[in-house]
Amino acid sequence: QAEHEFPGSDQSVRRFCRRLTNSMPLPFRRLEVLPGTEAQIDFGTGAMVVIPDDQALPVGVKARRRKTHVLRVVLSHSRKAHSEAVFRQTTDEFIRCIENAFHHFGGVPETIVIDNLKAAVTQADWYDPEINPKFQSFCRHYGTAIMPTKPRTPRHKGKTERGVAYVQDNALKG
């Protein structure tokens, strides 16, 4: 107040500074990668599916409507994507969907970026996550590295997050 001859009170300055810090969004840097370097993977909730009367229901399932999950794999350089709907988010389903994506793309990326879903990561941690042994073996077989994101940080997979919402709002809306 003395240096700049500000007539207002100390609380006025604090309110102004608090408003500045709340209104400034976190800066994001766009990361570009080389072709074949990275794929980002994410699961989202899909549409309900009605099972026809003439189709046999699985054991233990009484309802005719089933919830689906959508797996979206996006190549980070080209943004080419593969989407697949499944009924459960098990490790076997997760591996099968990723393998289908590899066949769809005609190759395997060097690194796959995943969130901390239970099918792939048994213990989420930023510095030392515990990877599901079955998924780790799958990635070793295909020669790709696993890069889990920081827990509760969807911006680390920004190229696929919006793609899941697009599939939910368009392809699966009806």
N, C-alpha and C positions, 0 to 999 in steps of 0.2 A: 504494500500500500504506500509506503514511504518512497520507494524507488520510482514508481510510476505515477505517483500522486493520484491514486485511485480513491474516489470518495466513498465507495461502497464498503460494506462490512466484510469481515473474514468469511462469514457464512455465505455471502453472495458468491464469492470466489469459489468456495467449496461446491456449492450447488452447480455452478457453471462447469467446473471440471468434472463433476460426477456425470452431468449430462453429456459431455464430450466422450467420456470413456464408454458410456452405455450405447451411444449411437454409432460408434465406429465399428464396422464389422471386421472380423479377422481377415487379413489378406490371404488369398490363396494363389499359389503359383501353379501355372499349368505345366505339367510334366510331360514332355514328349519322349517317346522311346523308339528304338529302332524296330523294324519289322521282325517278327518272330521272337521278340524279347519277352513280352509280358501278356498275360491274359488275366482279366479280373472276373471273379465268380461271386454270384450272390443268389440267395434264395428269397422269394417273396411269396405272399399268399395268393393263390389262384382263385378261380371261380368255383362255385359248388357244381358238382356233377350229379346228374340223376341217372341211376343205374336202371336200365330197362327191365320190365317184369320177366322177360324170357331168359335173362342172363342169370346164372347161378351166383348167389352172393357168397363172399368169403366167410369162413367160419367165424362166428362171433359178431358179425355185422348184421344188425337188424334193420337199420335205416336204409332207405333207397337213395338218400342224398349223401355225397361224400365231399369233403373238403380237399382241395388240391393245393400243391405247392409248385411254384415255378422256379426252375433253376435257369439262370441267365449267365452265359459265358461270353465275354466281350474281349476281342483282341484289341489291345491298347493302341496300337499304331493305326490300323485301318478302321477300327470300330465295327468290323464284321462281327456278327453276333449269332449265337445259337441259343434257342430257348426250348425247354422241355418241361412238361407238366408231370408230376408224380403225386402219388397219394401219401407217401411217408418220406421223412427226411432221415432215413437210415444211412449208415456208412455205405452199404452195398448199393443203394439207389444213387447216392451221391457219386460214387466211383463210376457206376454205369453211365450216368448222365455226362460226366466229364469225358469218359471214353468215347461216347457218342459225339461229343463236341469235337474231340480230336479227329475223329473220322470225317466229320462234316468239314472241318477246316483243311484237312489233308496234311496235318502235321501237328507237332507238339511245341508249345512255347517254352522258352528257357525257364521262365518263372511264372507261377500262378499265385495271384493275390486273392486270399480268401478272408472272409470274416471269421469270427470265432464260433461257428456252429458246432454242435456236439458231434456231428458225423465226422468232422475232421480234426477238431482240437478238443482234447479231453480236459485240459487245464489252460485257460486263457491267461496270458501274461505278456506284457509288452517286451520284456527282455528275454525271457526263456519260456515260451509256450510249450506245452506238452502235446505233441501231435499223436493222433490215433495211429497205432502201429500198422494197421491194415492200409490206411491211407498213405502212410509214409512208404510202405513197401510198393504200393501202386505208383507213386511218384518216382521212386528209385528205378522201377522197371522201365518207365517212360523217359527217364533222364531229365526230369524237370524239378526245379526247386520250389519249395513251399514258402510263401511269405505271408503269415497271418498279420492282419492289421491290429492296431492298438484297440483294445476293447472300447466299445461305445464311440467309435470314431468313423462314421460312414464316409467322411470326405476322403479317406485314404483309398476308397474304391469309387471315386466319382464317375468313372466312365461307365460303370455298370449300374449304379444306384438309380439313375434316372431311367435307364433302360428297363428295369424291373417295373417301375411305375408306369412306363409306357405300355408294356405288355399287359399289365393289370387293367389299365384304363381303356385300352383299345381292343386288342386281340381277344381277351378273355371277358370283356365287359358283358357280352350277351350270354 
